[in-house]
Amino acid sequence: MTATGVIASMCLLGMTQAQAQDNNRITLGAVAGTTGVGADVAWRFSERLGVSARYTGGLDWSTDYSTDDVDYEGDISLAAGKLTLDYYPFASGFFLSAGVMLPDMDANVVGRPRNDTYEFNGRTYDAALLGTLNGTLTLADGVQPYAGLGWRQSHRSGFGFFTEVGVMATDVNVSLSTSEGYENLDNPFSAQLRSDIRQEERRLEDEAKKWPVYPVAVIGVSYTF
């Protein structure tokens, strides 16, 4: 091989190695958003494809919700993991993302009557007899589908910013009980109360299901190796 051929081969090898390096990058990020604060890691194994994983949590707050005769107070706790395939259509930092989320989103709720009685399923119950309504509202858990888009500086090394917005399907479930526990006794009154409380659970679930998806939005900083 001539000297020119050797030089050309070395240049070609160098370009191939540089391209392979550019198409095989790891990006680490610290993020915060609507599912809490946490970390994001992405592996961009080709110019237009990559995979990413994220975990966020620690987002808690209190909220109120009222029906016609019950005032509910809820302490909400949010956390979620995410695993997605990312597509970079322009071979830049912009990406489309699809995959799954593993949420742990629920609220401990306490309901108190607005007057002196509860009305469940058209029947009236003395609030002094039942006490408060206690329970859990689960917004989403298990494995839920996710789709989103965002920007991750994984096309070149160094520091950058990270942002992503998307939606996750919800799976609402409500569980209620009274503080006095009369629905747990074995008699006709308790059986009827149990049935009527189940109806109240379904009513609250139907209200929550008016929002079939949860908005996911995060922003943060990242470093690409």
Phi, psi and omega per residue, in radians:
M1 nan 2.377 3.141
T2 -1.269 2.901 3.115
A3 -1.070 -0.654 3.122
T4 -1.111 -0.706 3.119
G5 -1.141 -0.687 3.115
V6 -1.097 -0.793 3.141
I7 -1.084 -0.749 3.139
A8 -1.107 -0.696 3.133
S9 -1.142 -0.713 3.123
M10 -1.134 -0.697 3.121
C11 -1.128 -0.736 3.137
L12 -1.126 -0.723 3.113
L13 -1.108 -0.744 3.121
G14 -1.096 -0.725 3.122
M15 -1.140 -0.681 3.136
T16 -1.134 -0.751 3.127
Q17 -1.144 -0.695 3.124
A18 -1.129 -0.713 3.121
Q19 -1.145 -0.725 3.119
A20 -1.079 -0.689 3.122
Q21 -1.148 -0.750 3.129
D22 -1.096 -0.531 -3.088
N23 -1.686 0.261 3.139
N24 -2.516 1.309 -3.031
R25 -2.060 2.572 3.051
I26 -1.924 2.285 3.123
T27 -2.117 2.241 3.061
L28 -1.949 2.432 -3.115
G29 -2.455 2.644 2.984
A30 -1.922 2.207 -2.973
V31 -2.324 2.816 3.043
A32 -2.570 2.563 -3.133
G33 -3.131 -2.627 -3.004
T34 -1.322 -0.076 3.040
T35 -2.019 0.151 3.096
G36 2.004 -2.770 3.134
V37 -2.057 2.629 -3.121
G38 3.076 -2.582 -3.024
A39 -2.284 2.645 3.114
D40 -2.267 2.367 3.073
V41 -2.287 2.382 -3.104
A42 -2.349 2.468 3.041
W43 -2.065 1.970 3.111
R44 -1.717 1.722 -3.006
F45 -1.594 -0.107 3.027
S46 -2.611 3.076 -3.078
E47 -1.042 -0.607 -3.035
R48 -2.100 0.008 -3.096
L49 -2.285 2.602 3.070
G50 -2.873 3.025 3.037
V51 -2.232 2.679 -3.139
S52 -2.555 2.723 3.102
A53 -2.412 2.589 -3.110
R54 -2.612 2.572 2.970
Y55 -2.358 2.298 3.070
T56 -2.376 2.668 3.136
G57 -2.997 -2.991 3.084
G58 1.401 0.237 3.130
L59 -1.687 1.953 -3.109
D60 -2.273 2.467 3.014
W61 -2.779 2.928 3.129
S62 -1.899 2.564 -3.139
T63 -2.575 2.883 3.141
D64 -2.137 2.628 3.038
Y65 -2.595 2.369 -3.080
S66 -2.176 2.403 2.941
T67 -1.793 -2.914 -3.100
D68 -1.104 -0.562 -3.067
D69 -2.342 0.078 3.138
V70 -2.289 2.321 3.007
D71 -1.770 2.096 -3.135
Y72 -1.821 2.409 2.994
E73 -2.039 2.325 -3.086
G74 -2.278 2.414 3.008
D75 -1.843 1.906 -3.013
I76 -1.650 2.404 3.080
S77 -2.247 2.243 -3.070
L78 -2.152 2.401 2.994
A79 -2.751 2.642 -3.117
A80 -2.829 2.467 2.938
G81 -1.808 2.818 -3.114
K82 -2.563 2.436 3.050
L83 -2.410 2.093 -3.019
T84 -2.445 2.786 2.904
L85 -1.711 2.273 -3.078
D86 -1.962 2.328 3.138
Y87 -2.029 2.181 -3.139
Y88 -1.821 1.602 -2.984
P89 -1.154 -0.450 -3.090
F90 -1.902 0.188 -3.120
A91 0.999 0.527 3.121
S92 -2.087 -2.524 3.132
G93 -1.567 -0.289 -3.125
F94 -1.273 2.373 -3.117
F95 -2.492 2.689 2.960
L96 -1.886 2.472 -2.975
S97 -2.296 2.416 3.068
A98 -2.552 2.474 -3.131
G99 2.964 -2.417 -3.072
V100 -2.307 2.691 2.979
M101 -2.099 2.624 3.076
L102 -2.055 1.459 -3.039
P103 -1.476 2.715 2.970
D104 -2.372 1.462 -3.004
M105 -2.176 1.944 3.127
D106 -2.619 3.003 -3.136
A107 -2.439 2.357 2.961
N108 -1.511 2.150 -3.025
V109 -2.050 2.596 3.026
V110 -2.298 2.204 -3.139
G111 -1.968 2.364 3.112
R112 -2.212 2.501 -3.098
P113 -1.211 2.543 3.096
R114 -1.343 -0.407 3.053
N115 -2.112 -2.433 -3.134
D116 -1.825 0.097 -3.083
T117 -2.423 2.734 2.932
Y118 -1.792 2.606 2.989
E119 -2.188 1.939 3.119
F120 -2.045 2.163 3.062
N121 0.974 0.617 3.109
G122 1.450 0.015 3.137
R123 -1.917 2.537 -3.072
T124 -1.807 2.348 3.135
Y125 -2.233 2.486 3.134
D126 -1.237 2.153 -3.111
A127 -1.150 -0.556 3.125
A128 -1.150 -0.488 3.135
L129 -1.369 -0.743 -3.041
L130 -1.482 -0.491 -3.038
G131 1.412 -2.497 3.134
T132 -1.663 2.803 3.013
L133 -1.641 2.125 3.141
N134 -2.074 2.537 3.117
G135 3.115 -2.902 -3.100
T136 -2.316 2.354 2.976
L137 -1.926 2.035 3.094
T138 -1.711 2.082 3.121
L139 -1.414 -0.751 3.122
A140 -2.865 2.446 2.989
D141 -2.669 -3.093 -3.094
G142 1.267 -2.457 3.141
V143 -1.995 2.185 -3.105
Q144 -2.217 2.494 3.103
P145 -1.201 2.627 -3.087
Y146 -2.484 2.510 3.019
A147 -2.507 2.474 -3.124
G148 -2.862 -3.072 3.077
L149 -2.581 2.794 -3.111
G150 -3.083 -2.889 3.138
W151 -2.360 2.219 3.092
R152 -2.420 2.170 -3.070
Q153 -1.373 1.156 -3.135
S154 -1.753 0.039 -3.139
H155 -1.566 -0.129 3.039
R156 -2.677 2.695 -3.048
S157 -1.335 2.782 3.094
G158 1.974 -3.066 -3.140
F159 -1.347 2.656 3.076
G160 -2.840 -3.124 3.065
F161 -1.864 2.791 -3.097
F162 -2.293 2.384 3.047
T163 -2.615 2.568 3.129
E164 -2.695 2.449 3.027
V165 -2.270 2.548 -3.137
G166 -2.969 -3.014 3.123
V167 -2.346 2.526 3.091
M168 -2.166 2.383 3.092
A169 -1.176 2.505 3.095
T170 -1.780 2.865 3.113
D171 -2.543 1.483 -2.949
V172 -1.371 2.395 3.046
N173 -2.513 2.359 -3.130
V174 -2.128 2.334 3.085
S175 -2.249 2.146 -3.090
L176 -2.204 2.648 2.993
S177 -2.641 2.822 3.097
T178 -1.606 2.676 -3.118
S179 -1.195 -0.433 3.134
E180 -1.522 -0.322 3.021
G181 1.278 0.414 -3.122
Y182 -1.140 -0.445 -3.121
E183 -1.206 -0.186 -3.126
N184 -1.612 -0.081 -3.130
L185 -1.405 2.866 -3.095
D186 -1.825 1.415 3.066
N187 -2.748 2.887 -3.083
P188 -1.039 -0.671 3.128
F189 -1.073 -0.792 -3.123
S190 -1.160 -0.667 3.118
A191 -1.103 -0.724 3.110
Q192 -1.177 -0.728 3.107
L193 -1.075 -0.729 3.112
R194 -1.027 -0.814 -3.136
S195 -1.097 -0.707 -3.113
D196 -1.245 -0.591 3.065
I197 -1.171 -0.659 3.065
R198 -1.053 -0.648 3.102
Q199 -1.154 -0.657 3.077
E200 -1.131 -0.670 3.077
E201 -1.059 -0.806 -3.134
R202 -1.121 -0.617 3.121
R203 -1.132 -0.749 3.107
L204 -1.168 -0.665 3.093
E205 -1.090 -0.723 3.133
D206 -1.110 -0.646 3.090
E207 -1.130 -0.769 -3.110
A208 -1.204 -0.535 -3.089
K209 -1.296 -0.065 3.002
K210 -1.148 -0.285 3.070
W211 -2.009 1.501 -3.006
P212 -1.297 -0.184 3.129
V213 -2.292 2.698 3.080
Y214 -1.902 2.264 3.140
P215 -1.304 2.257 3.116
V216 -1.954 2.117 3.109
A217 -2.477 2.229 3.130
V218 -2.373 2.696 3.066
I219 -2.531 2.608 -3.126
G220 -3.096 -2.880 3.123
V221 -2.077 2.695 -3.092
S222 -2.507 2.864 3.028
Y223 -2.381 2.261 -3.138
T224 -1.843 2.238 -3.136
F225 -1.612 nan nan
